[in-house]
Amino acid sequence: MAKGIRQGEFKNNLPADELTRHLVMAIRGVSYEWCIRYPGFDLKEQATAHFKLLLGSKHKLAANNRKFFIN
């Protein structure tokens, strides 16, 4: 995370540890929503939207650009 912030890939308005903590909370929240709203909840779409919001629009999370934890 710190490397991504230094390289300008992620927002730099929060320290790396705080941004990481928010990402973990987002993962938990999106996972919970998926559990209670399955099958009407697109986990990959929602997770990508939340991560773009938290990390900033400069960072691309497209599945074809990188292997991400959601397949």
C-alpha positions in Angstrom: 0.0 0.0 0.0 2.8 2.4 1.0 4.6 1.8 -2.3 1.4 2.4 -4.3 0.8 5.7 -2.5 4.5 6.8 -3.1 4.1 5.9 -6.8 0.9 7.9 -7.1 -1.3 4.8 -7.8 -3.5 5.3 -4.7 -4.9 8.4 -2.9 -2.3 9.9 -0.7 -4.7 11.8 1.7 -4.5 9.0 4.3 -1.6 7.2 5.8 -1.0 3.7 4.3 -2.1 1.9 7.6 -5.3 3.8 7.8 -6.1 3.3 4.1 -5.4 -0.4 4.5 -7.7 -0.6 7.6 -10.5 1.0 5.5 -10.0 -1.5 2.7 -10.2 -4.4 5.1 -13.5 -2.9 6.5 -14.8 -2.5 2.9 -13.9 -6.1 2.1 -15.8 -7.3 5.2 -18.8 -5.1 4.4 -19.1 -6.1 0.8 -18.6 -9.8 1.7 -21.4 -9.5 4.3 -23.7 -7.8 1.8 -23.0 -10.6 -0.7 -23.9 -13.2 2.0 -27.2 -11.7 2.9 -28.2 -10.6 -0.7 -27.0 -13.6 -2.7 -27.8 -14.3 -5.6 -29.0 -10.8 -6.4 -25.6 -9.2 -5.5 -22.7 -8.9 -7.9 -19.7 -9.3 -5.6 -17.0 -8.5 -8.2 -18.9 -5.4 -9.4 -19.6 -4.1 -5.9 -16.1 -4.8 -4.6 -14.5 -3.0 -7.6 -16.7 0.0 -7.1 -15.8 0.3 -3.4 -12.1 -0.1 -4.0 -12.1 2.5 -6.8 -13.9 4.8 -4.4 -11.3 4.2 -1.6 -8.2 4.0 -3.7 -8.9 6.8 -6.2 -9.9 6.9 -9.8 -6.3 6.7 -11.0 -6.0 3.1 -10.0 -7.5 0.6 -12.4 -8.9 -2.6 -11.0 -10.0 -4.1 -14.3 -9.8 -7.9 -14.1 -8.1 -8.0 -17.5 -5.2 -5.7 -16.3 -4.4 -7.6 -13.1 -5.3 -10.8 -11.3 -7.4 -9.6 -8.4 -8.6 -11.6 -5.4 -12.1 -11.7 -6.9 -12.5 -14.1 -9.8 
